[in-house]
C-alpha cells in the first residue's frame, strides 16, 4: 500500500486515465474530485459494502473515536 500526504488542491494520478484531487474543508473533512473514464464505476466505500461487496484488501479500517486510554 502506498501512503501519501497531499495538501489541499494537490492531486495524484492512477495510470493515464484517473486523477484524484483533494480539498480540505472545515471541521476536518475533505472533498475528493475524481476524473475517470465514464465507463468506470466509482462508489463510496460505505455504498460498496452496503451492497454486499467486501472491503478491498490492504485498506486500513478507521478507528472509531472512544474514551481516551488511561494508565
CHARMM internal coordinates of N, CA and C (Angstrom, degrees):
IC EDIT
DIST 1 N 1 CA 1.4463
DIST 1 CA 1 C 1.5217
ANGL 1 N 1 CA 1 C 108.10
DIST 1 C 2 N 1.2894
ANGL 1 CA 1 C 2 N 115.80
DIHE 1 N 1 CA 1 C 2 N 141.13
DIST 2 N 2 CA 1.4578
ANGL 1 C 2 N 2 CA 123.21
DIHE 1 CA 1 C 2 N 2 CA 177.76
DIST 2 CA 2 C 1.5193
ANGL 2 N 2 CA 2 C 108.97
DIHE 1 C 2 N 2 CA 2 C -102.05
DIST 2 C 3 N 1.3249
ANGL 2 CA 2 C 3 N 117.46
DIHE 2 N 2 CA 2 C 3 N 129.28
DIST 3 N 3 CA 1.4621
ANGL 2 C 3 N 3 CA 122.27
DIHE 2 CA 2 C 3 N 3 CA 175.65
DIST 3 CA 3 C 1.5160
ANGL 3 N 3 CA 3 C 108.19
DIHE 2 C 3 N 3 CA 3 C -108.62
DIST 3 C 4 N 1.3206
ANGL 3 CA 3 C 4 N 117.09
DIHE 3 N 3 CA 3 C 4 N 131.46
DIST 4 N 4 CA 1.4563
ANGL 3 C 4 N 4 CA 122.90
DIHE 3 CA 3 C 4 N 4 CA 178.80
DIST 4 CA 4 C 1.5212
ANGL 4 N 4 CA 4 C 109.55
DIHE 3 C 4 N 4 CA 4 C -128.93
DIST 4 C 5 N 1.3095
ANGL 4 CA 4 C 5 N 116.11
DIHE 4 N 4 CA 4 C 5 N 148.95
DIST 5 N 5 CA 1.4580
ANGL 4 C 5 N 5 CA 121.00
DIHE 4 CA 4 C 5 N 5 CA 169.22
DIST 5 CA 5 C 1.5193
ANGL 5 N 5 CA 5 C 106.38
DIHE 4 C 5 N 5 CA 5 C -113.48
DIST 5 C 6 N 1.3114
ANGL 5 CA 5 C 6 N 115.33
DIHE 5 N 5 CA 5 C 6 N 125.57
DIST 6 N 6 CA 1.4565
ANGL 5 C 6 N 6 CA 120.71
DIHE 5 CA 5 C 6 N 6 CA -179.54
DIST 6 CA 6 C 1.5149
ANGL 6 N 6 CA 6 C 109.38
DIHE 5 C 6 N 6 CA 6 C -121.12
DIST 6 C 7 N 1.3194
ANGL 6 CA 6 C 7 N 115.28
DIHE 6 N 6 CA 6 C 7 N 142.89
DIST 7 N 7 CA 1.4582
ANGL 6 C 7 N 7 CA 120.61
DIHE 6 CA 6 C 7 N 7 CA 173.48
DIST 7 CA 7 C 1.5215
ANGL 7 N 7 CA 7 C 108.24
DIHE 6 C 7 N 7 CA 7 C -87.48
DIST 7 C 8 N 1.3130
ANGL 7 CA 7 C 8 N 115.39
DIHE 7 N 7 CA 7 C 8 N 157.74
DIST 8 N 8 CA 1.4486
ANGL 7 C 8 N 8 CA 120.69
DIHE 7 CA 7 C 8 N 8 CA 179.77
DIST 8 CA 8 C 1.5265
ANGL 8 N 8 CA 8 C 110.22
DIHE 7 C 8 N 8 CA 8 C -52.59
DIST 8 C 9 N 1.3311
ANGL 8 CA 8 C 9 N 116.17
DIHE 8 N 8 CA 8 C 9 N 129.12
DIST 9 N 9 CA 1.4563
ANGL 8 C 9 N 9 CA 121.95
DIHE 8 CA 8 C 9 N 9 CA -179.86
DIST 9 CA 9 C 1.5223
ANGL 9 N 9 CA 9 C 113.52
DIHE 8 C 9 N 9 CA 9 C 95.43
DIST 9 C 10 N 1.3382
ANGL 9 CA 9 C 10 N 118.11
DIHE 9 N 9 CA 9 C 10 N -17.90
DIST 10 N 10 CA 1.4597
ANGL 9 C 10 N 10 CA 120.36
DIHE 9 CA 9 C 10 N 10 CA 178.85
DIST 10 CA 10 C 1.5244
ANGL 10 N 10 CA 10 C 109.62
DIHE 9 C 10 N 10 CA 10 C -76.91
DIST 10 C 11 N 1.3199
ANGL 10 CA 10 C 11 N 115.91
DIHE 10 N 10 CA 10 C 11 N 162.61
DIST 11 N 11 CA 1.4553
ANGL 10 C 11 N 11 CA 120.04
DIHE 10 CA 10 C 11 N 11 CA -177.43
DIST 11 CA 11 C 1.5192
ANGL 11 N 11 CA 11 C 110.54
DIHE 10 C 11 N 11 CA 11 C -142.14
DIST 11 C 12 N 1.3306
ANGL 11 CA 11 C 12 N 114.59
DIHE 11 N 11 CA 11 C 12 N 166.24
DIST 12 N 12 CA 1.4534
ANGL 11 C 12 N 12 CA 121.38
DIHE 11 CA 11 C 12 N 12 CA 172.40
DIST 12 CA 12 C 1.5146
ANGL 12 N 12 CA 12 C 107.45
DIHE 11 C 12 N 12 CA 12 C -132.15
DIST 12 C 13 N 1.3189
ANGL 12 CA 12 C 13 N 115.79
DIHE 12 N 12 CA 12 C 13 N 160.12
DIST 13 N 13 CA 1.4570
ANGL 12 C 13 N 13 CA 120.56
DIHE 12 CA 12 C 13 N 13 CA 178.74
DIST 13 CA 13 C 1.5247
ANGL 13 N 13 CA 13 C 108.93
DIHE 12 C 13 N 13 CA 13 C -120.99
DIST 13 C 14 N 1.3199
ANGL 13 CA 13 C 14 N 114.75
DIHE 13 N 13 CA 13 C 14 N 151.27
DIST 14 N 14 CA 1.4531
ANGL 13 C 14 N 14 CA 122.67
DIHE 13 CA 13 C 14 N 14 CA 173.47
DIST 14 CA 14 C 1.5139
ANGL 14 N 14 CA 14 C 105.64
DIHE 13 C 14 N 14 CA 14 C -124.56
DIST 14 C 15 N 1.3170
ANGL 14 CA 14 C 15 N 115.28
DIHE 14 N 14 CA 14 C 15 N 109.91
DIST 15 N 15 CA 1.4610
ANGL 14 C 15 N 15 CA 119.46
DIHE 14 CA 14 C 15 N 15 CA -173.67
DIST 15 CA 15 C 1.5237
ANGL 15 N 15 CA 15 C 109.62
DIHE 14 C 15 N 15 CA 15 C 64.09
DIST 15 C 16 N 1.3181
ANGL 15 CA 15 C 16 N 115.51
DIHE 15 N 15 CA 15 C 16 N -154.06
DIST 16 N 16 CA 1.4670
ANGL 15 C 16 N 16 CA 120.65
DIHE 15 CA 15 C 16 N 16 CA -179.26
DIST 16 CA 16 C 1.5179
ANGL 16 N 16 CA 16 C 112.81
DIHE 15 C 16 N 16 CA 16 C -95.42
DIST 16 C 17 N 1.3541
ANGL 16 CA 16 C 17 N 117.02
DIHE 16 N 16 CA 16 C 17 N -12.53
DIST 17 N 17 CA 1.4598
ANGL 16 C 17 N 17 CA 119.73
DIHE 16 CA 16 C 17 N 17 CA -169.12
DIST 17 CA 17 C 1.5187
ANGL 17 N 17 CA 17 C 115.38
DIHE 16 C 17 N 17 CA 17 C -109.70
DIST 17 C 18 N 1.3393
ANGL 17 CA 17 C 18 N 118.30
DIHE 17 N 17 CA 17 C 18 N -7.23
DIST 18 N 18 CA 1.4606
ANGL 17 C 18 N 18 CA 119.93
DIHE 17 CA 17 C 18 N 18 CA -174.83
DIST 18 CA 18 C 1.5191
ANGL 18 N 18 CA 18 C 109.89
DIHE 17 C 18 N 18 CA 18 C -125.30
DIST 18 C 19 N 1.3315
ANGL 18 CA 18 C 19 N 116.40
DIHE 18 N 18 CA 18 C 19 N 129.97
DIST 19 N 19 CA 1.4658
ANGL 18 C 19 N 19 CA 122.31
DIHE 18 CA 18 C 19 N 19 CA 174.90
DIST 19 CA 19 C 1.5244
ANGL 19 N 19 CA 19 C 107.95
DIHE 18 C 19 N 19 CA 19 C -130.68
DIST 19 C 20 N 1.3295
ANGL 19 CA 19 C 20 N 115.96
DIHE 19 N 19 CA 19 C 20 N 137.74
DIST 20 N 20 CA 1.4595
ANGL 19 C 20 N 20 CA 122.21
DIHE 19 CA 19 C 20 N 20 CA -179.83
DIST 20 CA 20 C 1.5233
ANGL 20 N 20 CA 20 C 107.69
DIHE 19 C 20 N 20 CA 20 C -126.38
DIST 20 C 21 N 1.3188
ANGL 20 CA 20 C 21 N 116.78
DIHE 20 N 20 CA 20 C 21 N 123.58
DIST 21 N 21 CA 1.4589
ANGL 20 C 21 N 21 CA 122.70
DIHE 20 CA 20 C 21 N 21 CA -178.89
DIST 21 CA 21 C 1.5221
ANGL 21 N 21 CA 21 C 109.04
DIHE 20 C 21 N 21 CA 21 C -118.99
DIST 21 C 22 N 1.3366
ANGL 21 CA 21 C 22 N 116.74
DIHE 21 N 21 CA 21 C 22 N 138.61
DIST 22 N 22 CA 1.4627
ANGL 21 C 22 N 22 CA 121.38
DIHE 21 CA 21 C 22 N 22 CA -177.89
DIST 22 CA 22 C 1.5255
ANGL 22 N 22 CA 22 C 110.53
DIHE 21 C 22 N 22 CA 22 C -113.13
DIST 22 C 23 N 1.3305
ANGL 22 CA 22 C 23 N 114.45
DIHE 22 N 22 CA 22 C 23 N 146.96
DIST 23 N 23 CA 1.4541
ANGL 22 C 23 N 23 CA 121.89
DIHE 22 CA 22 C 23 N 23 CA 177.65
DIST 23 CA 23 C 1.5172
ANGL 23 N 23 CA 23 C 108.16
DIHE 22 C 23 N 23 CA 23 C -136.47
DIST 23 C 24 N 1.3187
ANGL 23 CA 23 C 24 N 117.21
DIHE 23 N 23 CA 23 C 24 N 128.44
DIST 24 N 24 CA 1.4597
ANGL 23 C 24 N 24 CA 121.21
DIHE 23 CA 23 C 24 N 24 CA 178.99
DIST 24 CA 24 C 1.5163
ANGL 24 N 24 CA 24 C 109.55
DIHE 23 C 24 N 24 CA 24 C -84.13
DIST 24 C 25 N 1.3279
ANGL 24 CA 24 C 25 N 115.52
DIHE 24 N 24 CA 24 C 25 N 135.26
DIST 25 N 25 CA 1.4544
ANGL 24 C 25 N 25 CA 121.51
DIHE 24 CA 24 C 25 N 25 CA 174.77
DIST 25 CA 25 C 1.5187
ANGL 25 N 25 CA 25 C 108.63
DIHE 24 C 25 N 25 CA 25 C -113.78
DIST 25 C 26 N 1.2940
ANGL 25 CA 25 C 26 N 116.65
DIHE 25 N 25 CA 25 C 26 N 176.51
DIST 26 N 26 CA 1.4623
ANGL 25 C 26 N 26 CA 119.98
DIHE 25 CA 25 C 26 N 26 CA 179.05
DIST 26 CA 26 C 1.5209
ANGL 26 N 26 CA 26 C 110.08
DIHE 25 C 26 N 26 CA 26 C -71.37
DIST 26 C 27 N 1.3032
ANGL 26 CA 26 C 27 N 116.75
DIHE 26 N 26 CA 26 C 27 N 157.56
DIST 27 N 27 CA 1.4467
ANGL 26 C 27 N 27 CA 122.09
DIHE 26 CA 26 C 27 N 27 CA 176.88
DIST 27 CA 27 C 1.5181
ANGL 27 N 27 CA 27 C 114.25
DIHE 26 C 27 N 27 CA 27 C 76.30
DIST 27 C 28 N 1.3294
ANGL 27 CA 27 C 28 N 118.03
DIHE 27 N 27 CA 27 C 28 N 20.20
DIST 28 N 28 CA 1.4471
ANGL 27 C 28 N 28 CA 121.05
DIHE 27 CA 27 C 28 N 28 CA 176.76
DIST 28 CA 28 C 1.5209
ANGL 28 N 28 CA 28 C 114.42
DIHE 27 C 28 N 28 CA 28 C 78.85
DIST 28 C 29 N 1.2994
ANGL 28 CA 28 C 29 N 117.99
DIHE 28 N 28 CA 28 C 29 N 6.74
DIST 29 N 29 CA 1.4654
ANGL 28 C 29 N 29 CA 121.25
DIHE 28 CA 28 C 29 N 29 CA 179.39
DIST 29 CA 29 C 1.5181
ANGL 29 N 29 CA 29 C 109.70
DIHE 28 C 29 N 29 CA 29 C -89.00
DIST 29 C 30 N 1.3245
ANGL 29 CA 29 C 30 N 115.66
DIHE 29 N 29 CA 29 C 30 N 159.09
DIST 30 N 30 CA 1.4571
ANGL 29 C 30 N 30 CA 120.91
DIHE 29 CA 29 C 30 N 30 CA 174.61
DIST 30 CA 30 C 1.5231
ANGL 30 N 30 CA 30 C 108.80
DIHE 29 C 30 N 30 CA 30 C -130.04
DIST 30 C 31 N 1.3067
ANGL 30 CA 30 C 31 N 115.78
DIHE 30 N 30 CA 30 C 31 N 157.13
DIST 31 N 31 CA 1.4625
ANGL 30 C 31 N 31 CA 122.54
DIHE 30 CA 30 C 31 N 31 CA 170.65
DIST 31 CA 31 C 1.5131
ANGL 31 N 31 CA 31 C 106.30
DIHE 30 C 31 N 31 CA 31 C -112.18
DIST 31 C 32 N 1.3066
ANGL 31 CA 31 C 32 N 116.98
DIHE 31 N 31 CA 31 C 32 N 147.44
DIST 32 N 32 CA 1.4526
ANGL 31 C 32 N 32 CA 122.49
DIHE 31 CA 31 C 32 N 32 CA -179.47
DIST 32 CA 32 C 1.5211
ANGL 32 N 32 CA 32 C 107.72
DIHE 31 C 32 N 32 CA 32 C -126.80
DIST 32 C 33 N 1.3255
ANGL 32 CA 32 C 33 N 116.60
DIHE 32 N 32 CA 32 C 33 N 126.75
DIST 33 N 33 CA 1.4572
ANGL 32 C 33 N 33 CA 122.00
DIHE 32 CA 32 C 33 N 33 CA 174.92
DIST 33 CA 33 C 1.5279
ANGL 33 N 33 CA 33 C 107.11
DIHE 32 C 33 N 33 CA 33 C -106.86
DIST 33 C 34 N 1.3368
ANGL 33 CA 33 C 34 N 116.50
DIHE 33 N 33 CA 33 C 34 N 130.13
DIST 34 N 34 CA 1.4608
ANGL 33 C 34 N 34 CA 121.52
DIHE 33 CA 33 C 34 N 34 CA -177.78
DIST 34 CA 34 C 1.5205
ANGL 34 N 34 CA 34 C 109.11
DIHE 33 C 34 N 34 CA 34 C -121.98
DIST 34 C 35 N 1.3190
ANGL 34 CA 34 C 35 N 115.56
DIHE 34 N 34 CA 34 C 35 N 128.85
DIST 35 N 35 CA 1.4543
ANGL 34 C 35 N 35 CA 121.67
DIHE 34 CA 34 C 35 N 35 CA 171.66
DIST 35 CA 35 C 1.5171
ANGL 35 N 35 CA 35 C 106.72
DIHE 34 C 35 N 35 CA 35 C -112.48
DIST 35 C 36 N 1.3307
ANGL 35 CA 35 C 36 N 116.59
DIHE 35 N 35 CA 35 C 36 N 120.92
DIST 36 N 36 CA 1.4603
ANGL 35 C 36 N 36 CA 121.49
DIHE 35 CA 35 C 36 N 36 CA -177.95
DIST 36 CA 36 C 1.5294
ANGL 36 N 36 CA 36 C 108.28
DIHE 35 C 36 N 36 CA 36 C -152.25
DIST 36 C 37 N 1.3278
ANGL 36 CA 36 C 37 N 117.12
DIHE 36 N 36 CA 36 C 37 N 162.95
DIST 37 N 37 CA 1.4689
ANGL 36 C 37 N 37 CA 119.65
DIHE 36 CA 36 C 37 N 37 CA 176.79
DIST 37 CA 37 C 1.5284
ANGL 37 N 37 CA 37 C 110.96
DIHE 36 C 37 N 37 CA 37 C -57.96
DIST 37 C 38 N 1.3263
ANGL 37 CA 37 C 38 N 116.40
DIHE 37 N 37 CA 37 C 38 N 144.62
DIST 38 N 38 CA 1.4680
ANGL 37 C 38 N 38 CA 121.16
DIHE 37 CA 37 C 38 N 38 CA -177.21
DIST 38 CA 38 C 1.5197
ANGL 38 N 38 CA 38 C 113.13
DIHE 37 C 38 N 38 CA 38 C -61.10
DIST 38 C 39 N 1.3265
ANGL 38 CA 38 C 39 N 117.89
DIHE 38 N 38 CA 38 C 39 N -26.78
DIST 39 N 39 CA 1.4606
ANGL 38 C 39 N 39 CA 119.55
DIHE 38 CA 38 C 39 N 39 CA -178.15
DIST 39 CA 39 C 1.5318
ANGL 39 N 39 CA 39 C 112.52
DIHE 38 C 39 N 39 CA 39 C -83.25
DIST 39 C 40 N 1.3336
ANGL 39 CA 39 C 40 N 118.09
DIHE 39 N 39 CA 39 C 40 N 1.36
DIST 40 N 40 CA 1.4573
ANGL 39 C 40 N 40 CA 122.32
DIHE 39 CA 39 C 40 N 40 CA 178.60
DIST 40 CA 40 C 1.5269
ANGL 40 N 40 CA 40 C 109.53
DIHE 39 C 40 N 40 CA 40 C -94.00
DIST 40 C 41 N 1.3251
ANGL 40 CA 40 C 41 N 116.65
DIHE 40 N 40 CA 40 C 41 N 127.94
DIST 41 N 41 CA 1.4581
ANGL 40 C 41 N 41 CA 121.50
DIHE 40 CA 40 C 41 N 41 CA 178.93
DIST 41 CA 41 C 1.5201
ANGL 41 N 41 CA 41 C 109.91
DIHE 40 C 41 N 41 CA 41 C -79.29
DIST 41 C 42 N 1.3349
ANGL 41 CA 41 C 42 N 116.61
DIHE 41 N 41 CA 41 C 42 N 131.56
DIST 42 N 42 CA 1.4618
ANGL 41 C 42 N 42 CA 121.91
DIHE 41 CA 41 C 42 N 42 CA 177.26
DIST 42 CA 42 C 1.5298
ANGL 42 N 42 CA 42 C 106.58
DIHE 41 C 42 N 42 CA 42 C -124.90
DIST 42 C 43 N 1.3201
ANGL 42 CA 42 C 43 N 116.30
DIHE 42 N 42 CA 42 C 43 N 120.54
DIST 43 N 43 CA 1.4581
ANGL 42 C 43 N 43 CA 121.29
DIHE 42 CA 42 C 43 N 43 CA -178.93
DIST 43 CA 43 C 1.5240
ANGL 43 N 43 CA 43 C 110.31
DIHE 42 C 43 N 43 CA 43 C -129.95
DIST 43 C 44 N 1.3267
ANGL 43 CA 43 C 44 N 116.60
DIHE 43 N 43 CA 43 C 44 N 146.44
DIST 44 N 44 CA 1.4617
ANGL 43 C 44 N 44 CA 120.52
DIHE 43 CA 43 C 44 N 44 CA 168.59
DIST 44 CA 44 C 1.5188
ANGL 44 N 44 CA 44 C 107.20
DIHE 43 C 44 N 44 CA 44 C -65.28
DIST 44 C 45 N 1.3259
ANGL 44 CA 44 C 45 N 116.60
DIHE 44 N 44 CA 44 C 45 N 146.72
DIST 45 N 45 CA 1.4544
ANGL 44 C 45 N 45 CA 120.73
DIHE 44 CA 44 C 45 N 45 CA -179.66
DIST 45 CA 45 C 1.5144
ANGL 45 N 45 CA 45 C 113.20
DIHE 44 C 45 N 45 CA 45 C -56.39
DIST 45 C 46 N 1.3292
ANGL 45 CA 45 C 46 N 116.87
DIHE 45 N 45 CA 45 C 46 N -40.68
DIST 46 N 46 CA 1.4644
ANGL 45 C 46 N 46 CA 119.84
DIHE 45 CA 45 C 46 N 46 CA -178.24
DIST 46 CA 46 C 1.5266
ANGL 46 N 46 CA 46 C 111.07
DIHE 45 C 46 N 46 CA 46 C -64.61
DIST 46 C 47 N 1.3289
ANGL 46 CA 46 C 47 N 117.93
DIHE 46 N 46 CA 46 C 47 N -34.35
DIST 47 N 47 CA 1.4656
ANGL 46 C 47 N 47 CA 121.23
DIHE 46 CA 46 C 47 N 47 CA 178.23
DIST 47 CA 47 C 1.5255
ANGL 47 N 47 CA 47 C 109.45
DIHE 46 C 47 N 47 CA 47 C -70.55
DIST 47 C 48 N 1.3196
ANGL 47 CA 47 C 48 N 116.16
DIHE 47 N 47 CA 47 C 48 N -44.13
DIST 48 N 48 CA 1.4614
ANGL 47 C 48 N 48 CA 121.49
DIHE 47 CA 47 C 48 N 48 CA 179.02
DIST 48 CA 48 C 1.5318
ANGL 48 N 48 CA 48 C 110.62
DIHE 47 C 48 N 48 CA 48 C -58.24
DIST 48 C 49 N 1.3291
ANGL 48 CA 48 C 49 N 116.87
DIHE 48 N 48 CA 48 C 49 N -46.89
DIST 49 N 49 CA 1.4623
ANGL 48 C 49 N 49 CA 121.03
DIHE 48 CA 48 C 49 N 49 CA -178.07
DIST 49 CA 49 C 1.5287
ANGL 49 N 49 CA 49 C 111.38
DIHE 48 C 49 N 49 CA 49 C -71.15
DIST 49 C 50 N 1.3311
ANGL 49 CA 49 C 50 N 117.61
DIHE 49 N 49 CA 49 C 50 N -35.86
DIST 50 N 50 CA 1.4645
ANGL 49 C 50 N 50 CA 121.08
DIHE 49 CA 49 C 50 N 50 CA 177.30
DIST 50 CA 50 C 1.5291
ANGL 50 N 50 CA 50 C 110.67
DIHE 49 C 50 N 50 CA 50 C -63.17
DIST 50 C 51 N 1.3300
ANGL 50 CA 50 C 51 N 116.44
DIHE 50 N 50 CA 50 C 51 N -30.50
DIST 51 N 51 CA 1.4610
ANGL 50 C 51 N 51 CA 121.24
DIHE 50 CA 50 C 51 N 51 CA 179.23
DIST 51 CA 51 C 1.5285
ANGL 51 N 51 CA 51 C 112.43
DIHE 50 C 51 N 51 CA 51 C -83.88
DIST 51 C 52 N 1.3484
ANGL 51 CA 51 C 52 N 117.15
DIHE 51 N 51 CA 51 C 52 N 7.02
DIST 52 N 52 CA 1.4517
ANGL 51 C 52 N 52 CA 120.67
DIHE 51 CA 51 C 52 N 52 CA 173.33
DIST 52 CA 52 C 1.5139
ANGL 52 N 52 CA 52 C 116.27
DIHE 51 C 52 N 52 CA 52 C 99.85
DIST 52 C 53 N 1.3207
ANGL 52 CA 52 C 53 N 118.57
DIHE 52 N 52 CA 52 C 53 N -2.92
DIST 53 N 53 CA 1.4633
ANGL 52 C 53 N 53 CA 120.59
DIHE 52 CA 52 C 53 N 53 CA 179.72
DIST 53 CA 53 C 1.5260
ANGL 53 N 53 CA 53 C 109.79
DIHE 52 C 53 N 53 CA 53 C -78.98
DIST 53 C 54 N 1.3140
ANGL 53 CA 53 C 54 N 116.22
DIHE 53 N 53 CA 53 C 54 N 148.56
DIST 54 N 54 CA 1.4576
ANGL 53 C 54 N 54 CA 121.48
DIHE 53 CA 53 C 54 N 54 CA 175.17
DIST 54 CA 54 C 1.5184
ANGL 54 N 54 CA 54 C 110.17
DIHE 53 C 54 N 54 CA 54 C -74.82
DIST 54 C 55 N 1.3155
ANGL 54 CA 54 C 55 N 115.55
DIHE 54 N 54 CA 54 C 55 N 156.59
DIST 55 N 55 CA 1.4577
ANGL 54 C 55 N 55 CA 121.50
DIHE 54 CA 54 C 55 N 55 CA 174.01
DIST 55 CA 55 C 1.5302
ANGL 55 N 55 CA 55 C 107.28
DIHE 54 C 55 N 55 CA 55 C -67.43
DIST 55 C 56 N 1.3466
ANGL 55 CA 55 C 56 N 119.09
DIHE 55 N 55 CA 55 C 56 N 133.64
DIST 56 N 56 CA 1.4652
ANGL 55 C 56 N 56 CA 120.46
DIHE 55 CA 55 C 56 N 56 CA -179.65
DIST 56 CA 56 C 1.5328
ANGL 56 N 56 CA 56 C 111.74
DIHE 55 C 56 N 56 CA 56 C -57.47
DIST 56 C 57 N 1.3199
ANGL 56 CA 56 C 57 N 116.05
DIHE 56 N 56 CA 56 C 57 N 141.87
DIST 57 N 57 CA 1.4609
ANGL 56 C 57 N 57 CA 121.28
DIHE 56 CA 56 C 57 N 57 CA 178.32
DIST 57 CA 57 C 1.5194
ANGL 57 N 57 CA 57 C 110.58
DIHE 56 C 57 N 57 CA 57 C -58.53
DIST 57 C 58 N 1.3225
ANGL 57 CA 57 C 58 N 115.69
DIHE 57 N 57 CA 57 C 58 N 143.87
DIST 58 N 58 CA 1.4539
ANGL 57 C 58 N 58 CA 121.27
DIHE 57 CA 57 C 58 N 58 CA 174.21
DIST 58 CA 58 C 1.5122
ANGL 58 N 58 CA 58 C 115.48
DIHE 57 C 58 N 58 CA 58 C 91.11
DIST 58 C 59 N 1.3330
ANGL 58 CA 58 C 59 N 118.55
DIHE 58 N 58 CA 58 C 59 N -11.24
DIST 59 N 59 CA 1.4578
ANGL 58 C 59 N 59 CA 119.69
DIHE 58 CA 58 C 59 N 59 CA 179.85
DIST 59 CA 59 C 1.5218
ANGL 59 N 59 CA 59 C 110.30
DIHE 58 C 59 N 59 CA 59 C -80.95
DIST 59 C 60 N 1.2964
ANGL 59 CA 59 C 60 N 115.74
DIHE 59 N 59 CA 59 C 60 N 144.77
DIST 60 N 60 CA 1.4617
ANGL 59 C 60 N 60 CA 121.87
DIHE 59 CA 59 C 60 N 60 CA 178.98
DIST 60 CA 60 C 1.5195
ANGL 60 N 60 CA 60 C 108.43
DIHE 59 C 60 N 60 CA 60 C -88.45
DIST 60 C 61 N 1.3139
ANGL 60 CA 60 C 61 N 116.24
DIHE 60 N 60 CA 60 C 61 N 132.24
DIST 61 N 61 CA 1.4678
ANGL 60 C 61 N 61 CA 120.17
DIHE 60 CA 60 C 61 N 61 CA 176.99
DIST 61 CA 61 C 1.5231
ANGL 61 N 61 CA 61 C 108.68
DIHE 60 C 61 N 61 CA 61 C -77.87
DIST 61 C 62 N 1.3347
ANGL 61 CA 61 C 62 N 117.54
DIHE 61 N 61 CA 61 C 62 N 129.91
DIST 62 N 62 CA 1.4693
ANGL 61 C 62 N 62 CA 119.09
DIHE 61 CA 61 C 62 N 62 CA 177.66
DIST 62 CA 62 C 1.5208
ANGL 62 N 62 CA 62 C 110.37
DIHE 61 C 62 N 62 CA 62 C -65.69
DIST 62 C 63 N 1.3146
ANGL 62 CA 62 C 63 N 115.67
DIHE 62 N 62 CA 62 C 63 N 143.05
DIST 63 N 63 CA 1.4633
ANGL 62 C 63 N 63 CA 120.19
DIHE 62 CA 62 C 63 N 63 CA 178.04
DIST 63 CA 63 C 1.5130
ANGL 63 N 63 CA 63 C 108.62
DIHE 62 C 63 N 63 CA 63 C -83.89
DIST 63 C 64 N 1.3199
ANGL 63 CA 63 C 64 N 115.29
DIHE 63 N 63 CA 63 C 64 N 135.01
DIST 64 N 64 CA 1.4597
ANGL 63 C 64 N 64 CA 120.24
DIHE 63 CA 63 C 64 N 64 CA 178.01
DIST 64 CA 64 C 1.5317
ANGL 64 N 64 CA 64 C 108.81
DIHE 63 C 64 N 64 CA 64 C -78.11
DIST 64 C 65 N 1.3353
ANGL 64 CA 64 C 65 N 117.00
DIHE 64 N 64 CA 64 C 65 N 139.32
DIST 65 N 65 CA 1.4571
ANGL 64 C 65 N 65 CA 118.53
DIHE 64 CA 64 C 65 N 65 CA 178.11
DIST 65 CA 65 C 1.5286
ANGL 65 N 65 CA 65 C 110.57
DIHE 64 C 65 N 65 CA 65 C -62.56
DIST 65 C 66 N 1.2989
ANGL 65 CA 65 C 66 N 115.67
DIHE 65 N 65 CA 65 C 66 N 140.64
DIST 66 N 66 CA 1.4470
ANGL 65 C 66 N 66 CA 120.14
DIHE 65 CA 65 C 66 N 66 CA 179.54
DIST 66 CA 66 C 1.5048
ANGL 66 N 66 CA 66 C 109.74
DIHE 65 C 66 N 66 CA 66 C -149.20
DIST 66 C 67 N 1.3156
ANGL 66 CA 66 C 67 N 117.10
DIHE 66 N 66 CA 66 C 67 N -175.30
DIST 67 N 67 CA 1.4696
ANGL 66 C 67 N 67 CA 119.27
DIHE 66 CA 66 C 67 N 67 CA 179.23
DIST 67 CA 67 C 1.5199
ANGL 67 N 67 CA 67 C 110.05
DIHE 66 C 67 N 67 CA 67 C -64.61
DIST 67 C 68 N 1.3106
ANGL 67 CA 67 C 68 N 115.37
DIHE 67 N 67 CA 67 C 68 N 146.39
DIST 68 N 68 CA 1.4657
ANGL 67 C 68 N 68 CA 121.46
DIHE 67 CA 67 C 68 N 68 CA -179.56
DIST 68 CA 68 C 1.5216
ANGL 68 N 68 CA 68 C 109.35
DIHE 67 C 68 N 68 CA 68 C -65.06
DIST 68 C 69 N 1.3240
ANGL 68 CA 68 C 69 N 115.32
DIHE 68 N 68 CA 68 C 69 N 142.05
DIST 69 N 69 CA 1.4657
ANGL 68 C 69 N 69 CA 119.42
DIHE 68 CA 68 C 69 N 69 CA 176.33
DIST 69 CA 69 C 1.5146
ANGL 69 N 69 CA 69 C 109.60
DIHE 68 C 69 N 69 CA 69 C -67.37
DIST 69 C 70 N 1.3061
ANGL 69 CA 69 C 70 N 115.18
DIHE 69 N 69 CA 69 C 70 N 134.59
DIST 70 N 70 CA 1.4644
ANGL 69 C 70 N 70 CA 119.41
DIHE 69 CA 69 C 70 N 70 CA 179.23
DIST 70 CA 70 C 1.5182
ANGL 70 N 70 CA 70 C 108.77
DIHE 69 C 70 N 70 CA 70 C -113.97
DIST 70 C 71 N 1.3350
ANGL 70 CA 70 C 71 N 117.29
DIHE 70 N 70 CA 70 C 71 N 137.84
DIST 71 N 71 CA 1.4591
ANGL 70 C 71 N 71 CA 121.71
DIHE 70 CA 70 C 71 N 71 CA 179.04
DIST 71 CA 71 C 1.4996
ANGL 71 N 71 CA 71 C 111.33
DIHE 70 C 71 N 71 CA 71 C -93.17
END
COOR INIT
IC SEED 1 N 1 CA 1 C
IC BUILD
